[in-house]
Amino acid sequence: PQQWEEFTRYNWRRAQAEIRSGQRLREAIYLTLCQVSNDLEAQAQATEFALRQRKHDFEQALDELKWQKKQVKADIFLLDHRNNV
């Protein structure tokens, strides 16, 4: 009986230690998941900003090229008109 009681207490202490260890592990996993989630959100926002900036730069360059094309066509028209007059 005494040996059984000591064995039972030993197992109970081991079980409690495992429970605490499991709780610490779950907390560490939860904190890691939160950090990863925050990091991914920050990266997504940075990527979205970079893409918006790139799109804006592209649209500006396209507008500039369209304007230059219009100016070149106007210059060609004027030169052609002067040569024909």
The first five atom37 places (N, CA, C, CB, O) and aatype in JSON, in Angstrom:
{
  "aatype": [14, 5, 5, 17, 6, 6, 13, 16, 1, 18, 2, 17, 1, 1, 0, 5, 0, 6, 9, 1, 15, 7, 5, 1, 10, 1, 6, 0, 9, 18, 10, 16, 10, 4, 5, 19, 15, 2, 3, 10, 6, 0, 5, 0, 5, 0, 16, 6, 13, 0, 10, 1, 5, 1, 11, 8, 3, 13, 6, 5, 0, 10, 3, 6, 10, 11, 17, 5, 11, 11, 5, 19, 11, 0, 3, 9, 13, 10, 10, 3, 8, 1, 2, 2, 19],
  "atom_mask": [
    [1, 1, 1, 1, 1],
    [1, 1, 1, 1, 1],
    [1, 1, 1, 1, 1],
    [1, 1, 1, 1, 1],
    [1, 1, 1, 1, 1],
    [1, 1, 1, 1, 1],
    [1, 1, 1, 1, 1],
    [1, 1, 1, 1, 1],
    [1, 1, 1, 1, 1],
    [1, 1, 1, 1, 1],
    [1, 1, 1, 1, 1],
    [1, 1, 1, 1, 1],
    [1, 1, 1, 1, 1],
    [1, 1, 1, 1, 1],
    [1, 1, 1, 1, 1],
    [1, 1, 1, 1, 1],
    [1, 1, 1, 1, 1],
    [1, 1, 1, 1, 1],
    [1, 1, 1, 1, 1],
    [1, 1, 1, 1, 1],
    [1, 1, 1, 1, 1],
    [1, 1, 1, 0, 1],
    [1, 1, 1, 1, 1],
    [1, 1, 1, 1, 1],
    [1, 1, 1, 1, 1],
    [1, 1, 1, 1, 1],
    [1, 1, 1, 1, 1],
    [1, 1, 1, 1, 1],
    [1, 1, 1, 1, 1],
    [1, 1, 1, 1, 1],
    [1, 1, 1, 1, 1],
    [1, 1, 1, 1, 1],
    [1, 1, 1, 1, 1],
    [1, 1, 1, 1, 1],
    [1, 1, 1, 1, 1],
    [1, 1, 1, 1, 1],
    [1, 1, 1, 1, 1],
    [1, 1, 1, 1, 1],
    [1, 1, 1, 1, 1],
    [1, 1, 1, 1, 1],
    [1, 1, 1, 1, 1],
    [1, 1, 1, 1, 1],
    [1, 1, 1, 1, 1],
    [1, 1, 1, 1, 1],
    [1, 1, 1, 1, 1],
    [1, 1, 1, 1, 1],
    [1, 1, 1, 1, 1],
    [1, 1, 1, 1, 1],
    [1, 1, 1, 1, 1],
    [1, 1, 1, 1, 1],
    [1, 1, 1, 1, 1],
    [1, 1, 1, 1, 1],
    [1, 1, 1, 1, 1],
    [1, 1, 1, 1, 1],
    [1, 1, 1, 1, 1],
    [1, 1, 1, 1, 1],
    [1, 1, 1, 1, 1],
    [1, 1, 1, 1, 1],
    [1, 1, 1, 1, 1],
    [1, 1, 1, 1, 1],
    [1, 1, 1, 1, 1],
    [1, 1, 1, 1, 1],
    [1, 1, 1, 1, 1],
    [1, 1, 1, 1, 1],
    [1, 1, 1, 1, 1],
    [1, 1, 1, 1, 1],
    [1, 1, 1, 1, 1],
    [1, 1, 1, 1, 1],
    [1, 1, 1, 1, 1],
    [1, 1, 1, 1, 1],
    [1, 1, 1, 1, 1],
    [1, 1, 1, 1, 1],
    [1, 1, 1, 1, 1],
    [1, 1, 1, 1, 1],
    [1, 1, 1, 1, 1],
    [1, 1, 1, 1, 1],
    [1, 1, 1, 1, 1],
    [1, 1, 1, 1, 1],
    [1, 1, 1, 1, 1],
    [1, 1, 1, 1, 1],
    [1, 1, 1, 1, 1],
    [1, 1, 1, 1, 1],
    [1, 1, 1, 1, 1],
    [1, 1, 1, 1, 1],
    [1, 1, 1, 1, 1]
  ],
  "atom_positions": [
    [[0.81, -1.21, 0.0], [0.0, 0.0, 0.0], [0.86, 1.28, 0.0], [-0.93, 0.0, 1.21], [0.6, 2.2, -0.77]],
    [[1.88, 1.33, 0.86], [2.72, 2.54, 0.92], [3.46, 2.73, -0.4], [3.73, 2.45, 2.09], [3.54, 3.84, -0.92]],
    [[3.99, 1.64, -0.92], [4.72, 1.73, -2.18], [3.78, 2.17, -3.31], [5.37, 0.36, -2.53], [4.15, 2.97, -4.16]],
    [[2.58, 1.65, -3.3], [1.6, 2.03, -4.32], [1.27, 3.5, -4.19], [0.33, 1.18, -4.2], [1.15, 4.2, -5.2]],
    [[1.12, 4.0, -2.97], [0.81, 5.41, -2.73], [1.96, 6.29, -3.22], [0.53, 5.67, -1.24], [1.71, 7.32, -3.86]],
    [[3.18, 5.93, -2.94], [4.34, 6.7, -3.41], [4.41, 6.68, -4.93], [5.64, 6.14, -2.8], [4.68, 7.7, -5.57]],
    [[4.16, 5.53, -5.5], [4.18, 5.41, -6.96], [3.09, 6.29, -7.58], [3.99, 3.95, -7.38], [3.32, 6.94, -8.6]],
    [[1.92, 6.3, -6.97], [0.81, 7.11, -7.47], [1.15, 8.6, -7.36], [-0.48, 6.8, -6.69], [0.89, 9.36, -8.3]],
    [[1.71, 9.01, -6.24], [2.1, 10.42, -6.08], [3.18, 10.81, -7.09], [2.6, 10.69, -4.64], [3.15, 11.9, -7.68]],
    [[4.12, 9.91, -7.28], [5.18, 10.17, -8.27], [4.56, 10.37, -9.65], [6.21, 9.0, -8.29], [4.91, 11.31, -10.37]],
    [[3.66, 9.48, -10.03], [3.0, 9.61, -11.33], [2.17, 10.89, -11.41], [2.11, 8.4, -11.6], [2.13, 11.55, -12.45]],
    [[1.5, 11.23, -10.32], [0.69, 12.46, -10.3], [1.6, 13.67, -10.5], [-0.1, 12.58, -8.96], [1.27, 14.57, -11.28]],
    [[2.75, 13.72, -9.81], [3.69, 14.84, -9.98], [4.22, 14.89, -11.41], [4.87, 14.72, -8.98], [4.33, 15.97, -12.0]],
    [[4.53, 13.74, -11.96], [4.98, 13.7, -13.36], [3.9, 14.21, -14.29], [5.38, 12.27, -13.76], [4.17, 14.97, -15.22]],
    [[2.66, 13.8, -14.04], [1.54, 14.24, -14.88], [1.37, 15.75, -14.78], [0.23, 13.53, -14.46], [1.17, 16.42, -15.8]],
    [[1.46, 16.29, -13.57], [1.35, 17.75, -13.39], [2.48, 18.47, -14.11], [1.35, 18.11, -11.89], [2.26, 19.51, -14.74]],
    [[3.69, 17.93, -14.03], [4.83, 18.54, -14.72], [4.61, 18.51, -16.24], [6.14, 17.8, -14.35], [4.92, 19.48, -16.93]],
    [[4.08, 17.41, -16.75], [3.8, 17.32, -18.18], [2.72, 18.3, -18.59], [3.39, 15.89, -18.56], [2.79, 18.9, -19.67]],
    [[1.71, 18.46, -17.75], [0.64, 19.42, -18.04], [1.22, 20.83, -18.12], [-0.47, 19.36, -16.96], [0.92, 21.58, -19.05]],
    [[2.07, 21.19, -17.14], [2.69, 22.53, -17.16], [3.58, 22.7, -18.39], [3.52, 22.76, -15.87], [3.58, 23.74, -19.03]],
    [[4.32, 21.65, -18.69], [5.18, 21.69, -19.88], [4.34, 21.88, -21.14], [6.02, 20.4, -19.98], [4.7, 22.66, -22.02]],
    [[3.24, 21.17, -21.23], [2.34, 21.29, -22.38], [1.74, 22.69, -22.48], [0.0, 0.0, 0.0], [1.61, 23.24, -23.57]],
    [[1.38, 23.25, -21.33], [0.83, 24.61, -21.32], [1.86, 25.62, -21.82], [0.35, 25.0, -19.91], [1.55, 26.5, -22.62]],
    [[3.11, 25.47, -21.34], [4.17, 26.37, -21.8], [4.4, 26.22, -23.3], [5.48, 26.1, -21.03], [4.6, 27.2, -24.01]],
    [[4.37, 24.98, -23.76], [4.56, 24.73, -25.18], [3.42, 25.35, -26.0], [4.64, 23.22, -25.45], [3.68, 25.98, -27.02]],
    [[2.19, 25.18, -25.55], [1.05, 25.78, -26.25], [1.16, 27.3, -26.27], [-0.27, 25.36, -25.6], [0.87, 27.93, -27.29]],
    [[1.57, 27.9, -25.15], [1.75, 29.35, -25.1], [2.84, 29.8, -26.07], [2.09, 29.8, -23.67], [2.68, 30.8, -26.77]],
    [[3.93, 29.06, -26.12], [5.03, 29.4, -27.04], [4.56, 29.28, -28.49], [6.25, 28.49, -26.79], [4.88, 30.13, -29.32]],
    [[3.81, 28.23, -28.78], [3.29, 28.05, -30.14], [2.33, 29.19, -30.48], [2.58, 26.68, -30.28], [2.39, 29.74, -31.58]],
    [[1.45, 29.53, -29.55], [0.49, 30.61, -29.79], [1.22, 31.93, -30.05], [-0.46, 30.76, -28.58], [0.88, 32.66, -30.98]],
    [[2.23, 32.24, -29.23], [2.99, 33.47, -29.43], [3.71, 33.47, -30.77], [3.99, 33.67, -28.29], [3.77, 34.49, -31.45]],
    [[4.26, 32.32, -31.13], [4.94, 32.21, -32.43], [3.95, 32.43, -33.57], [5.62, 30.84, -32.57], [4.25, 33.15, -34.52]],
    [[2.78, 31.82, -33.47], [1.76, 32.0, -34.51], [1.32, 33.46, -34.61], [0.55, 31.11, -34.22], [1.12, 33.98, -35.71]],
    [[1.17, 34.12, -33.47], [0.8, 35.54, -33.48], [1.88, 36.37, -34.15], [0.56, 36.05, -32.04], [1.58, 37.25, -34.96]],
    [[3.13, 36.09, -33.83], [4.24, 36.84, -34.43], [4.31, 36.59, -35.93], [5.58, 36.44, -33.77], [4.5, 37.53, -36.71]],
    [[4.14, 35.34, -36.34], [4.15, 35.02, -37.77], [3.0, 35.73, -38.47], [4.06, 33.49, -37.99], [3.17, 36.27, -39.56]],
    [[1.83, 35.72, -37.85], [0.68, 36.4, -38.43], [0.95, 37.9, -38.58], [-0.57, 36.18, -37.56], [0.65, 38.48, -39.62]],
    [[1.52, 38.51, -37.55], [1.85, 39.93, -37.63], [2.89, 40.2, -38.71], [2.36, 40.44, -36.27], [2.77, 41.16, -39.46]],
    [[3.89, 39.34, -38.77], [4.94, 39.51, -39.8], [4.35, 39.38, -41.2], [6.05, 38.47, -39.6], [4.69, 40.16, -42.09]],
    [[3.47, 38.4, -41.39], [2.85, 38.22, -42.71], [1.97, 39.4, -43.07], [2.03, 36.93, -42.73], [1.95, 39.83, -44.23]],
    [[1.24, 39.92, -42.11], [0.39, 41.09, -42.36], [1.25, 42.3, -42.74], [-0.47, 41.43, -41.13], [0.91, 43.03, -43.68]],
    [[2.34, 42.5, -42.02], [3.24, 43.62, -42.34], [3.84, 43.44, -43.73], [4.37, 43.72, -41.28], [3.94, 44.4, -44.49]],
    [[4.23, 42.22, -44.06], [4.8, 41.96, -45.39], [3.75, 42.17, -46.47], [5.36, 40.53, -45.47], [4.06, 42.71, -47.54]],
    [[2.52, 41.75, -46.22], [1.45, 41.94, -47.19], [1.2, 43.43, -47.42], [0.15, 41.26, -46.72], [1.04, 43.86, -48.56]],
    [[1.18, 44.21, -46.35], [0.98, 45.65, -46.49], [2.13, 46.29, -47.26], [0.84, 46.31, -45.12], [1.91, 47.14, -48.12]],
    [[3.36, 45.89, -46.96], [4.52, 46.43, -47.66], [4.48, 46.06, -49.15], [5.84, 45.92, -47.02], [4.81, 46.88, -50.01]],
    [[4.07, 44.83, -49.44], [3.98, 44.39, -50.83], [2.89, 45.16, -51.56], [3.69, 42.88, -50.9], [3.1, 45.6, -52.69]],
    [[1.73, 45.33, -50.93], [0.65, 46.09, -51.55], [1.08, 47.52, -51.82], [-0.6, 46.07, -50.65], [0.79, 48.07, -52.88]],
    [[1.77, 48.14, -50.87], [2.25, 49.51, -51.06], [3.22, 49.57, -52.23], [2.92, 50.03, -49.78], [3.13, 50.46, -53.07]],
    [[4.15, 48.62, -52.28], [5.14, 48.6, -53.36], [4.45, 48.41, -54.72], [6.18, 47.48, -53.13], [4.83, 49.05, -55.7]],
    [[3.45, 47.54, -54.77], [2.73, 47.34, -56.02], [1.94, 48.58, -56.43], [1.78, 46.15, -55.9], [1.92, 48.94, -57.61]],
    [[1.3, 49.24, -55.47], [0.58, 50.48, -55.79], [1.55, 51.54, -56.3], [-0.17, 51.01, -54.55], [1.25, 52.25, -57.26]],
    [[2.72, 51.63, -55.65], [3.72, 52.61, -56.08], [4.22, 52.28, -57.48], [4.91, 52.64, -55.08], [4.36, 53.18, -58.32]],
    [[4.47, 51.02, -57.74], [4.95, 50.59, -59.06], [3.89, 50.88, -60.12], [5.3, 49.08, -59.06], [4.22, 51.35, -61.21]],
    [[2.62, 50.6, -59.81], [1.52, 50.88, -60.74], [1.45, 52.37, -61.03], [0.17, 50.37, -60.17], [1.3, 52.78, -62.18]],
    [[1.56, 53.17, -59.99], [1.53, 54.63, -60.16], [2.68, 55.09, -61.05], [1.61, 55.33, -58.78], [2.48, 55.89, -61.97]],
    [[3.89, 54.58, -60.78], [5.05, 54.95, -61.6], [4.85, 54.53, -63.06], [6.33, 54.3, -61.04], [5.18, 55.28, -63.98]],
    [[4.29, 53.34, -63.26], [4.04, 52.84, -64.61], [3.03, 53.74, -65.32], [3.53, 51.39, -64.56], [3.22, 54.1, -66.49]],
    [[1.96, 54.09, -64.62], [0.93, 54.94, -65.24], [1.49, 56.32, -65.57], [-0.27, 55.08, -64.3], [1.15, 56.89, -66.61]],
    [[2.33, 56.85, -64.7], [2.96, 58.14, -64.99], [3.85, 58.04, -66.22], [3.79, 58.62, -63.78], [3.82, 58.91, -67.09]],
    [[4.64, 56.98, -66.31], [5.51, 56.79, -67.46], [4.69, 56.63, -68.74], [6.42, 55.56, -67.26], [5.05, 57.18, -69.78]],
    [[3.6, 55.89, -68.66], [2.73, 55.71, -69.82], [2.12, 57.03, -70.25], [1.62, 54.69, -69.5], [2.09, 57.34, -71.44]],
    [[1.64, 57.81, -69.29], [1.08, 59.13, -69.62], [2.13, 60.02, -70.27], [0.52, 59.81, -68.36], [1.85, 60.73, -71.23]],
    [[3.35, 59.98, -69.74], [4.44, 60.78, -70.31], [4.73, 60.35, -71.74], [5.71, 60.66, -69.44], [4.92, 61.2, -72.62]],
    [[4.77, 59.05, -71.99], [5.01, 58.56, -73.35], [3.88, 58.94, -74.3], [5.18, 57.04, -73.34], [4.13, 59.3, -75.45]],
    [[2.65, 58.87, -73.83], [1.52, 59.28, -74.67], [1.62, 60.77, -75.02], [0.17, 59.0, -73.95], [1.38, 61.17, -76.16]],
    [[1.98, 61.58, -74.02], [2.14, 63.01, -74.26], [3.26, 63.26, -75.27], [2.42, 63.76, -72.94], [3.1, 64.07, -76.18]],
    [[4.38, 62.57, -75.1], [5.5, 62.74, -76.03], [5.11, 62.3, -77.44], [6.72, 61.94, -75.54], [5.48, 62.95, -78.42]],
    [[4.36, 61.21, -77.54], [3.9, 60.74, -78.86], [3.02, 61.8, -79.51], [3.12, 59.41, -78.72], [3.16, 62.09, -80.7]],
    [[2.13, 62.38, -78.73], [1.25, 63.44, -79.24], [2.07, 64.63, -79.72], [0.24, 63.89, -78.15], [1.8, 65.2, -80.78]],
    [[3.09, 65.0, -78.94], [3.94, 66.13, -79.31], [4.73, 65.83, -80.58], [4.9, 66.48, -78.17], [4.86, 66.7, -81.45]],
    [[5.25, 64.63, -80.7], [6.01, 64.24, -81.9], [5.1, 64.27, -83.12], [6.65, 62.84, -81.73], [5.49, 64.76, -84.18]],
    [[3.88, 63.75, -82.98], [2.94, 63.79, -84.1], [2.61, 65.22, -84.49], [1.64, 63.04, -83.73], [2.52, 65.54, -85.68]],
    [[2.44, 66.08, -83.5], [2.17, 67.49, -83.79], [3.36, 68.12, -84.5], [1.84, 68.27, -82.5], [3.18, 68.88, -85.45]],
    [[4.56, 67.82, -84.04], [5.77, 68.36, -84.69], [5.89, 67.85, -86.12], [7.03, 67.97, -83.88], [6.23, 68.62, -87.02]],
    [[5.61, 66.57, -86.33], [5.66, 66.0, -87.69], [4.64, 66.69, -88.58], [5.41, 64.47, -87.66], [4.92, 67.03, -89.72]],
    [[3.45, 66.88, -88.05], [2.4, 67.55, -88.82], [2.84, 68.95, -89.21], [1.09, 67.6, -88.02], [2.67, 69.36, -90.35]],
    [[3.4, 69.7, -88.24], [3.85, 71.07, -88.54], [4.97, 71.07, -89.57], [4.33, 71.76, -87.26], [4.96, 71.88, -90.5]],
    [[5.94, 70.17, -89.42], [7.04, 70.1, -90.39], [6.52, 69.71, -91.77], [8.1, 69.09, -89.92], [6.94, 70.28, -92.78]],
    [[5.62, 68.76, -91.82], [5.05, 68.33, -93.09], [4.26, 69.47, -93.71], [4.15, 67.09, -92.89], [4.34, 69.69, -94.92]],
    [[3.5, 70.18, -92.9], [2.69, 71.31, -93.38], [3.59, 72.42, -93.93], [1.79, 71.85, -92.25], [3.28, 73.01, -94.96]],
    [[4.7, 72.7, -93.24], [5.64, 73.74, -93.69], [6.3, 73.35, -95.0], [6.71, 74.0, -92.62], [6.51, 74.19, -95.88]],
    [[6.62, 72.07, -95.14], [7.28, 71.62, -96.36], [6.33, 71.62, -97.55], [7.85, 70.22, -96.16], [6.76, 71.77, -98.69]],
    [[5.06, 71.46, -97.29], [4.07, 71.43, -98.36], [3.6, 72.82, -98.75], [2.88, 70.59, -97.95], [2.97, 73.0, -99.79]],
    [[3.91, 73.8, -97.94], [3.43, 75.16, -98.24], [4.35, 75.88, -99.16], [3.26, 75.96, -96.98], [4.1, 77.03, -99.51]]
  ]
}
